[in-house]
Amino acid sequence: MKRIRAACVPLDFDLRPVIAALRRAGCRLQVSEESGEQVVWVWDVSQVEPLQRLIEAQRRGELVVHENLAANQNRGYAQAGVALIWRLSLFLKSCPLASTIAALCLIIALMSQLGRDLRGLEGLFFPPLLFSSFLELALELIDPSLFLRSLTPALLHFGEIHLVFNLLWLFYFGRQIERVQPLLLVAVVYVVITLAGNVAQYYLTGSNAFGGLSGLIYGLVGYTWLLGIMVPNSRIALRSSTFLVFVVAMVGMAIFASSSIASEAHAGGLFAGLVAGFCVGLWQRGRSHLQS
């Protein structure tokens, strides 16, 4: 396609606003110097008239208005970005424990390339302990360093879907719980459920090659469901139909994908969540009776 000579202006004429406006509109153009003038070339005849109108607007000083409008638009985008960041910060502040866990998971995911390179991160796996009974395994975990390592597998994720799915549910349940219960209580619930899921996985399989928040998520499913039934006014609830979907999905994964899914961690976390929900439910009921 041949280029078209669209306009000529003196060398001292400021074409920059004109060029910026046309390029924002997606126009292709070129400027060259010929015989002491600036020559503007386009590749589409339909762009000649708009170009000439912009040059006339620039001569009259009216194009500055267009530039100011663009600047105002950019400022609007910046303000919208600030507002979005502010709302995000408020959301994260509403569930600080879940936000901290999510941040740790994201950092580990970046360091491990989503589980594809775990060199240097082997210490996050469940400690390879020898045991002959559940009691012996539990006694081993009294050691603080081993106890910590029994929790850290929850930070490991293997693939984008694994990470995103777990984080979405973590925020769903975490925000609901952390807004209405003492953070110390919630922290204990998180630790107990995570510990139960990871210990169940290691005890029943004998392998420490597992990771993810799924045990904690299933524990929170049981916790919110049972607590909502026992204390209806607790502002924590999960529909029985949703609870049933999670249970059916857990059984389905255990049957059809047992080799790639930490099914024992799911079951252990769910059981621990139900027990925690029952205990906290009794405590809240007792406290409400005392207050009344």
C-alpha positions, 0 to 999 in steps of 0.5 A, a space after each residue: 500500500 502506497 503512503 499518502 502525503 497528508 499535510 505539511 507544516 513548518 519545522 517549528 510546528 509542534 506535531 507531537 500532540 497530533 501524532 499522539 492523538 492519531 496513534 492512540 486512535 490506531 492510525 499509522 503515520 510517518 513524519 519526514 523533513 522536506 525543503 524546510 517543512 515537516 511532511 506527514 504521511 499516512 497509509 489510508 486516505 480516510 485518515 487525511 481529513 482527521 489529520 488535517 482537522 487535528 493540525 488545525 486544532 493544534 494551530 488554534 490551541 484546542 488540541 491541548 484540551 484533548 490532551 488534558 482529557 486524556 490526562 484526566 482519563 489516565 488520572 481516572 485509571 490511576 485513581 481506580 487502581 488506588 481504590 482497587 488496591 485499597 479494597 484489596 488491602 481491606 479484604 486482606 485485613 479482614 482475614 489476616 491469618 488466611 492472608 498470611 498463609 496464602 502469601 507463604 504459599 505463593 512465595 513457596 510456589 514461586 521458589 519451587 516453580 509450582 512444585 517443579 523444582 523443590 531443590 532446597 525446599 526438601 525441609 518443607 515435606 513431612 519429616 520421614 519418621 520411623 514408627 510402629 504405632 500411631 502413639 509412637 509417631 505422635 510422641 515423635 512430633 513433640 519435638 518443636 522442629 518436627 512439629 513445625 515440619 508436620 505443618 509445612 507440607 500445607 505450603 507446597 503446591 503442585 501446579 496452578 490449578 492446585 494452588 488457585 483452587 486451594 487459595 480461593 477456598 481458603 479465603 472463602 472460609 477464612 474470611 468468614 471465620 476470622 471476622 467473627 471468632 478470636 484470631 487465637 482460636 482460629 489459629 489453633 483450629 488451623 493448626 489442629 486441622 492441618 496437623 491432623 490431615 498431614 499426620 493422617 496422610 503420613 501414618 496411613 501411606 508411609 510416604 511424605 511426598 505430599 503437599 497442599 492446603 486441601 486437608 485444611 480446606 476439608 477441615 474448614 468445610 466440616 468446621 463451618 458446617 457443624 458450627 453453623 448447625 450447632 450455633 445458628 446465630 454464629 454467622 458461620 455457616 455452610 449449606 448441607 448441600 455444599 457439605 455433601 458435594 465436598 464429601 462426594 468429591 472427596 470419595 470420588 477423588 479417593 476412588 478414581 485418583 487416589 494415586 495423585 490425590 492426598 485422600 487421607 489428608 482430606 479425610 483426616 482434615 475433615 474429621 478434625 474439622 468436625 471435632 473442632 466444630 463440635 468442641 467450639 460449638 459446645 463452648 459457644 453454647 455454654 458461654 451464651 447460656 452463662 451470659 443469659 
